[in-house]
Amino acid sequence: MKSQRGGFVMGLIVGLLLGLAMALAVALYVTKAPVPFVNKVQQRTPEQDAAEAERNKNWDPNAPLANKPSARASAPAVAAPLPPPKASAVTEAPKSARDPAAILSGKESPPIAIAPQSAKPGVDPFIYFVQVGAFSKPEDAEQQRAKLAMLGYTAKVTEREQSGRTMYRVRLGPYQLRDEAESTQNKLQSGGETAALVRVER
């Protein structure tokens, strides 16, 4: 029994020593072995770095596009859209348009008269209002409307921005025919009121 115990203890000690020796050998191998793919990268010389820096100094990313015509320059010029029509006084100049083909070819042509879109044979293209004052205060506009109501007229107060200020307009209408609007205007003027004829495109 004593000899068996002695042999077991000796074998255990020898096994531990062999295991430590193998672990130490593996550790030394791992620490001294080169890291994979690190040493395979080609090292650059200082001369190559200096040459690349010199090339990058004068590099122009837009150089390949220098000989190409600009898309914006080759596009034909397009006229800016005209603003929508506004309410105007009684007299207005007839609308006109230019021939697009003549503009693109560089040859000007006489203006082409265009009738309003809503114009039909025998139908007035405008509706009419009779304006009886424009006030900066809503109280004044309401007072004028009440005065017209006492005279038998039904007026409306509308707001409009003008030169950064809100104006309150007192108007009668709309009238489908100009004769009706002019008749109302004449009646108001004969009664001492200031009345203006305003027409708006349908």
LINDAJO-V486933 format. One record per backbone hydrogen bond with DSSP energy under -1.0 kcal/mol. NH is the residue of the N-H (numbers start at 0). CO is the residue of the C=O. Records with the same first field share a line. If there is no record, write none. Layout:
NH: CO / CO
//
This chain:
4: 0
5: 1
6: 2
7: 3
8: 4
9: 5
10: 6
11: 7
12: 8
13: 9
14: 10
15: 11
16: 12
17: 13
18: 14
19: 15
20: 16
21: 17
22: 18
23: 19
24: 20
25: 21
26: 22
27: 23
28: 24
29: 25
30: 26
31: 27
32: 28
37: 34
40: 37
48: 44
49: 45
50: 46
51: 47
52: 48
53: 49
54: 50
55: 51
56: 52
62: 59
65: 62
73: 69
87: 198
96: 111
102: 98
103: 99
104: 100
106: 101
111: 96
113: 94
118: 115
122: 119
126: 199
127: 174
128: 197
129: 171
130: 195
131: 169
134: 167
140: 136
141: 137
142: 138
143: 139
144: 140
145: 141
146: 142
147: 143
148: 144
149: 145
151: 148
152: 147
155: 170
157: 168
159: 166
161: 164
164: 161
166: 159
167: 134
168: 157
169: 132
170: 155
171: 129
174: 127
180: 176
181: 177
182: 178
183: 179
184: 180
185: 181
186: 182
187: 183
188: 184
189: 185
190: 186
191: 188
192: 187
195: 130
197: 128
198: 87
199: 126
201: 124
//
